[in-house]
Amino acid sequence: WGVYDGTSLIGVNSGHKTENTFYRSRGIWVHPEFRKKGTAQLLFSSTEEKAIEEGCDMIWSIPRKSALPSYTRFGFKTVGNFFDEGMEFGPNIYVKKELTDENS
């Protein structure tokens, strides 16, 4: 998914089904000039819509610590503690968002 300001791409996200009812939000990025203006929330909304369309009941991700506030604002909950091992840009943490009727 992409968000544009005119013809300039200012934010992207991708996602894919990982199990029968789990969907991964992966690769969110927002241009620094457009951060904290709702762009990530628009991208997460598109991701959630696709997850629901594909019959999923949960979205998960592994955001960087610096990006975590965008995820929690959208309703993601942290799972476990921050970790660096195996991650190029850490620390990271697992997050998930249950998709129920009240979320959709």
N, CA and C atoms as an extended XYZ file, in Angstrom:
312
Properties=species:S:1:pos:R:3:atomname:S:1:resname:S:1:resid:I:1 pbc="F F F"
N         0.842       -1.169        0.000 N   TRP     1
C         0.000        0.000        0.000 CA  TRP     1
C         0.883        1.225        0.000 C   TRP     1
N         0.376        2.291       -0.576 N   GLY     2
C         1.125        3.527       -0.622 CA  GLY     2
C         0.234        4.722       -0.345 C   GLY     2
N         0.826        5.741        0.248 N   VAL     3
C         0.151        7.011        0.468 CA  VAL     3
C         0.965        8.066       -0.275 C   VAL     3
N         0.256        8.909       -1.033 N   TYR     4
C         0.918        9.933       -1.843 CA  TYR     4
C         0.503       11.324       -1.403 C   TYR     4
N         1.425       12.250       -1.524 N   ASP     5
C         1.157       13.676       -1.415 CA  ASP     5
C         1.380       14.202       -2.823 C   ASP     5
N         0.291       14.379       -3.549 N   GLY     6
C         0.424       14.700       -4.970 CA  GLY     6
C         0.991       13.495       -5.693 C   GLY     6
N         2.149       13.665       -6.301 N   THR     7
C         2.797       12.551       -6.997 CA  THR     7
C         3.949       11.962       -6.191 C   THR     7
N         4.168       12.475       -4.978 N   SER     8
C         5.279       11.986       -4.140 CA  SER     8
C         4.805       10.897       -3.185 C   SER     8
N         5.473        9.765       -3.228 N   LEU     9
C         5.184        8.669       -2.306 CA  LEU     9
C         5.707        9.054       -0.927 C   LEU     9
N         4.817        9.113        0.076 N   ILE    10
C         5.230        9.539        1.415 CA  ILE    10
C         5.142        8.432        2.460 C   ILE    10
N         4.548        7.292        2.087 N   GLY    11
C         4.466        6.189        3.037 CA  GLY    11
C         4.095        4.893        2.346 C   GLY    11
N         4.622        3.787        2.869 N   VAL    12
C         4.327        2.461        2.313 CA  VAL    12
C         4.202        1.440        3.436 C   VAL    12
N         3.491        0.371        3.142 N   ASN    13
C         3.453       -0.805        4.009 CA  ASN    13
C         3.155       -2.001        3.129 C   ASN    13
N         3.529       -3.149        3.611 N   SER    14
C         3.194       -4.385        2.920 CA  SER    14
C         2.695       -5.365        3.967 C   SER    14
N         2.098       -6.434        3.497 N   GLY    15
C         1.604       -7.442        4.410 CA  GLY    15
C         1.321       -8.728        3.679 C   GLY    15
N         1.208       -9.798        4.439 N   HIS    16
C         0.887      -11.101        3.849 CA  HIS    16
C         0.365      -12.040        4.926 C   HIS    16
N        -0.412      -12.992        4.501 N   LYS    17
C        -0.940      -14.017        5.388 CA  LYS    17
C         0.213      -14.935        5.782 C   LYS    17
N         0.319      -15.257        7.064 N   THR    18
C         1.406      -16.129        7.516 CA  THR    18
C         0.902      -17.477        7.997 C   THR    18
N        -0.330      -17.548        8.418 N   GLU    19
C        -0.987      -18.786        8.811 CA  GLU    19
C        -2.449      -18.646        8.423 C   GLU    19
N        -3.247      -19.652        8.721 N   ASN    20
C        -4.649      -19.613        8.297 CA  ASN    20
C        -5.368      -18.335        8.700 C   ASN    20
N        -5.133      -17.838        9.914 N   THR    21
C        -5.873      -16.657       10.371 CA  THR    21
C        -4.952      -15.553       10.893 C   THR    21
N        -3.672      -15.618       10.554 N   PHE    22
C        -2.712      -14.597       10.989 CA  PHE    22
C        -2.212      -13.828        9.771 C   PHE    22
N        -2.030      -12.519        9.946 N   TYR    23
C        -1.574      -11.652        8.868 CA  TYR    23
C        -0.427      -10.803        9.385 C   TYR    23
N         0.641      -10.700        8.627 N   ARG    24
C         1.799       -9.918        9.059 CA  ARG    24
C         1.812       -8.555        8.381 C   ARG    24
N         1.949       -7.513        9.178 N   SER    25
C         2.207       -6.166        8.681 CA  SER    25
C         3.717       -6.041        8.619 C   SER    25
N         4.225       -5.724        7.433 N   ARG    26
C         5.678       -5.771        7.265 CA  ARG    26
C         6.151       -4.628        6.386 C   ARG    26
N         7.127       -3.908        6.836 N   GLY    27
C         7.779       -2.935        5.972 CA  GLY    27
C         7.190       -1.547        5.990 C   GLY    27
N         6.572       -1.140        7.086 N   ILE    28
C         5.999        0.208        7.101 CA  ILE    28
C         7.121        1.245        7.101 C   ILE    28
N         6.889        2.289        6.317 N   TRP    29
C         7.837        3.400        6.243 CA  TRP    29
C         7.049        4.662        5.916 C   TRP    29
N         7.360        5.743        6.614 N   VAL    30
C         6.763        7.044        6.346 CA  VAL    30
C         7.886        8.063        6.239 C   VAL    30
N         7.840        8.877        5.198 N   HIS    31
C         8.846        9.925        5.000 CA  HIS    31
C         8.909       10.781        6.268 C   HIS    31
N        10.119       11.116        6.730 N   PRO    32
C        10.260       11.883        7.980 CA  PRO    32
C         9.416       13.154        8.056 C   PRO    32
N         9.221       13.848        6.938 N   GLU    33
C         8.436       15.087        6.954 CA  GLU    33
C         6.944       14.839        7.192 C   GLU    33
N         6.501       13.593        7.033 N   PHE    34
C         5.079       13.277        7.153 CA  PHE    34
C         4.772       12.384        8.354 C   PHE    34
N         5.746       12.169        9.206 N   ARG    35
C         5.521       11.362       10.403 CA  ARG    35
C         4.695       12.136       11.425 C   ARG    35
N         3.955       11.398       12.218 N   LYS    36
C         3.087       11.959       13.266 CA  LYS    36
C         1.962       12.814       12.682 C   LYS    36
N         1.525       12.451       11.466 N   LYS    37
C         0.426       13.164       10.823 CA  LYS    37
C        -0.678       12.211       10.367 C   LYS    37
N        -0.642       10.954       10.825 N   GLY    38
C        -1.694        9.990       10.506 CA  GLY    38
C        -1.418        9.091        9.322 C   GLY    38
N        -0.273        9.257        8.680 N   THR    39
C         0.042        8.444        7.493 CA  THR    39
C         0.151        6.965        7.857 C   THR    39
N         0.854        6.651        8.926 N   ALA    40
C         0.990        5.245        9.340 CA  ALA    40
C        -0.368        4.645        9.670 C   ALA    40
N        -1.240        5.432       10.277 N   GLN    41
C        -2.566        4.932       10.633 CA  GLN    41
C        -3.379        4.577        9.382 C   GLN    41
N        -3.247        5.384        8.328 N   LEU    42
C        -3.912        5.061        7.052 CA  LEU    42
C        -3.385        3.744        6.490 C   LEU    42
N        -2.081        3.575        6.560 N   LEU    43
C        -1.467        2.346        6.045 CA  LEU    43
C        -1.889        1.132        6.869 C   LEU    43
N        -1.918        1.275        8.186 N   PHE    44
C        -2.371        0.171        9.041 CA  PHE    44
C        -3.837       -0.170        8.757 C   PHE    44
N        -4.653        0.840        8.485 N   SER    45
C        -6.065        0.592        8.158 CA  SER    45
C        -6.194       -0.255        6.894 C   SER    45
N        -5.399        0.052        5.888 N   SER    46
C        -5.415       -0.742        4.656 CA  SER    46
C        -4.959       -2.172        4.923 C   SER    46
N        -3.952       -2.313        5.764 N   THR    47
C        -3.453       -3.645        6.117 CA  THR    47
C        -4.531       -4.433        6.842 C   THR    47
N        -5.200       -3.789        7.786 N   GLU    48
C        -6.259       -4.455        8.546 CA  GLU    48
C        -7.410       -4.869        7.626 C   GLU    48
N        -7.807       -3.992        6.717 N   GLU    49
C        -8.882       -4.320        5.774 CA  GLU    49
C        -8.535       -5.563        4.954 C   GLU    49
N        -7.293       -5.633        4.484 N   LYS    50
C        -6.868       -6.790        3.682 CA  LYS    50
C        -6.842       -8.059        4.537 C   LYS    50
N        -6.370       -7.940        5.768 N   ALA    51
C        -6.340       -9.103        6.664 CA  ALA    51
C        -7.746       -9.643        6.901 C   ALA    51
N        -8.689       -8.751        7.138 N   ILE    52
C       -10.077       -9.163        7.351 CA  ILE    52
C       -10.642       -9.791        6.079 C   ILE    52
N       -10.349       -9.174        4.932 N   GLU    53
C       -10.788       -9.696        3.641 CA  GLU    53
C       -10.281      -11.120        3.424 C   GLU    53
N        -9.065      -11.401        3.900 N   GLU    54
C        -8.475      -12.727        3.727 CA  GLU    54
C        -8.830      -13.686        4.865 C   GLU    54
N        -9.774      -13.286        5.726 N   GLY    55
C       -10.265      -14.186        6.761 CA  GLY    55
C        -9.380      -14.310        7.984 C   GLY    55
N        -8.541      -13.317        8.225 N   CYS    56
C        -7.635      -13.367        9.371 CA  CYS    56
C        -8.297      -12.764       10.608 C   CYS    56
N        -7.851      -13.227       11.777 N   ASP    57
C        -8.372      -12.684       13.026 CA  ASP    57
C        -7.292      -12.020       13.871 C   ASP    57
N        -6.075      -11.915       13.311 N   MET    58
C        -4.990      -11.263       14.041 CA  MET    58
C        -3.949      -10.733       13.067 C   MET    58
N        -3.423       -9.535       13.361 N   ILE    59
C        -2.291       -8.958       12.621 CA  ILE    59
C        -1.115       -8.932       13.595 C   ILE    59
N         0.072       -9.250       13.088 N   TRP    60
C         1.269       -9.187       13.928 CA  TRP    60
C         2.384       -8.498       13.166 C   TRP    60
N         3.404       -8.064       13.912 N   SER    61
C         4.558       -7.410       13.307 CA  SER    61
C         5.718       -7.438       14.287 C   SER    61
N         6.859       -6.932       13.833 N   ILE    62
C         8.067       -6.842       14.661 CA  ILE    62
C         8.667       -5.450       14.462 C   ILE    62
N         8.027       -4.414       15.013 N   PRO    63
C         8.532       -3.058       14.790 CA  PRO    63
C         9.792       -2.738       15.582 C   PRO    63
N        10.507       -1.746       15.079 N   ARG    64
C        11.625       -1.180       15.835 CA  ARG    64
C        11.052       -0.426       17.035 C   ARG    64
N        11.873       -0.279       18.045 N   LYS    65
C        11.450        0.455       19.238 CA  LYS    65
C        10.993        1.866       18.869 C   LYS    65
N        11.711        2.506       17.950 N   SER    66
C        11.377        3.879       17.556 CA  SER    66
C        10.018        3.984       16.862 C   SER    66
N         9.539        2.901       16.248 N   ALA    67
C         8.259        2.921       15.529 CA  ALA    67
C         7.098        2.436       16.390 C   ALA    67
N         7.386        1.899       17.555 N   LEU    68
C         6.348        1.294       18.390 CA  LEU    68
C         5.159        2.217       18.673 C   LEU    68
N         5.346        3.509       18.943 N   PRO    69
C         4.182        4.357       19.214 CA  PRO    69
C         3.133        4.365       18.097 C   PRO    69
N         3.557        4.285       16.850 N   SER    70
C         2.594        4.235       15.744 CA  SER    70
C         1.756        2.965       15.814 C   SER    70
N         2.381        1.882       16.180 N   TYR    71
C         1.676        0.600       16.287 CA  TYR    71
C         0.696        0.607       17.454 C   TYR    71
N         1.131        1.075       18.601 N   THR    72
C         0.242        1.061       19.769 CA  THR    72
C        -0.928        2.027       19.580 C   THR    72
N        -0.703        3.143       18.879 N   ARG    73
C        -1.805        4.068       18.579 CA  ARG    73
C        -2.888        3.381       17.756 C   ARG    73
N        -2.486        2.441       16.922 N   PHE    74
C        -3.455        1.739       16.083 CA  PHE    74
C        -4.089        0.548       16.805 C   PHE    74
N        -3.638        0.243       17.993 N   GLY    75
C        -4.257       -0.838       18.759 CA  GLY    75
C        -3.434       -2.099       18.889 C   GLY    75
N        -2.200       -2.092       18.378 N   PHE    76
C        -1.326       -3.238       18.577 CA  PHE    76
C        -0.910       -3.309       20.043 C   PHE    76
N        -0.752       -4.529       20.545 N   LYS    77
C        -0.276       -4.771       21.903 CA  LYS    77
C         1.080       -5.471       21.824 C   LYS    77
N         1.988       -5.116       22.725 N   THR    78
C         3.313       -5.756       22.727 CA  THR    78
C         3.212       -7.170       23.289 C   THR    78
N         4.122       -8.010       22.806 N   VAL    79
C         4.220       -9.395       23.255 CA  VAL    79
C         5.671       -9.635       23.626 C   VAL    79
N         5.968       -9.865       24.887 N   GLY    80
C         7.341      -10.127       25.313 CA  GLY    80
C         8.134       -8.846       25.495 C   GLY    80
N         9.444       -9.001       25.400 N   ASN    81
C        10.384       -7.906       25.637 CA  ASN    81
C        11.114       -7.539       24.346 C   ASN    81
N        11.783       -6.401       24.361 N   PHE    82
C        12.598       -5.986       23.227 CA  PHE    82
C        13.769       -6.946       23.046 C   PHE    82
N        14.201       -7.112       21.800 N   PHE    83
C        15.336       -7.978       21.492 CA  PHE    83
C        16.108       -7.407       20.313 C   PHE    83
N        17.383       -7.766       20.239 N   ASP    84
C        18.261       -7.358       19.143 CA  ASP    84
C        18.702       -8.538       18.295 C   ASP    84
N        18.771       -9.708       18.894 N   GLU    85
C        19.321      -10.880       18.225 CA  GLU    85
C        18.561      -11.196       16.939 C   GLU    85
N        19.319      -11.348       15.857 N   GLY    86
C        18.741      -11.694       14.567 CA  GLY    86
C        18.089      -10.533       13.827 C   GLY    86
N        18.216       -9.325       14.359 N   MET    87
C        17.579       -8.167       13.746 CA  MET    87
C        18.655       -7.189       13.270 C   MET    87
N        18.480       -6.686       12.075 N   GLU    88
C        19.443       -5.733       11.526 CA  GLU    88
C        19.294       -4.359       12.176 C   GLU    88
N        18.057       -3.969       12.449 N   PHE    89
C        17.786       -2.640       13.011 CA  PHE    89
C        16.992       -2.786       14.301 C   PHE    89
N        17.670       -2.999       15.413 N   GLY    90
C        16.970       -3.205       16.676 CA  GLY    90
C        17.179       -2.044       17.611 C   GLY    90
N        16.617       -2.118       18.791 N   PRO    91
C        15.848       -3.260       19.291 CA  PRO    91
C        14.447       -3.311       18.685 C   PRO    91
N        13.902       -4.518       18.657 N   ASN    92
C        12.580       -4.774       18.108 CA  ASN    92
C        11.733       -5.479       19.162 C   ASN    92
N        10.431       -5.548       18.896 N   ILE    93
C         9.511       -6.241       19.792 CA  ILE    93
C         8.356       -6.793       18.963 C   ILE    93
N         7.838       -7.944       19.366 N   TYR    94
C         6.660       -8.489       18.702 CA  TYR    94
C         5.430       -7.714       19.160 C   TYR    94
N         4.522       -7.460       18.215 N   VAL    95
C         3.237       -6.841       18.525 CA  VAL    95
C         2.142       -7.610       17.791 C   VAL    95
N         0.938       -7.518       18.341 N   LYS    96
C        -0.198       -8.142       17.671 CA  LYS    96
C        -1.448       -7.319       17.913 C   LYS    96
N        -2.396       -7.470       16.998 N   LYS    97
C        -3.695       -6.827       17.135 CA  LYS    97
C        -4.745       -7.846       16.763 C   LYS    97
N        -5.614       -8.140       17.722 N   GLU    98
C        -6.728       -9.047       17.465 CA  GLU    98
C        -7.762       -8.318       16.614 C   GLU    98
N        -8.307       -9.000       15.640 N   LEU    99
C        -9.314       -8.426       14.755 CA  LEU    99
C       -10.664       -9.019       15.115 C   LEU    99
N       -11.460       -8.251       15.820 N   THR   100
C       -12.793       -8.685       16.210 CA  THR   100
C       -13.797       -7.737       15.599 C   THR   100
N       -15.059       -8.008       15.799 N   ASP   101
C       -16.107       -7.151       15.251 CA  ASP   101
C       -15.953       -5.708       15.712 C   ASP   101
N       -15.490       -5.490       16.967 N   GLU   102
C       -15.344       -4.111       17.457 CA  GLU   102
C       -14.194       -3.390       16.786 C   GLU   102
N       -13.208       -4.122       16.201 N   ASN   103
C       -12.076       -3.495       15.519 CA  ASN   103
C       -12.368       -3.214       14.059 C   ASN   103
N       -13.333       -3.900       13.506 N   SER   104
C       -13.557       -3.766       12.065 CA  SER   104
C       -14.670       -2.818       11.737 C   SER   104
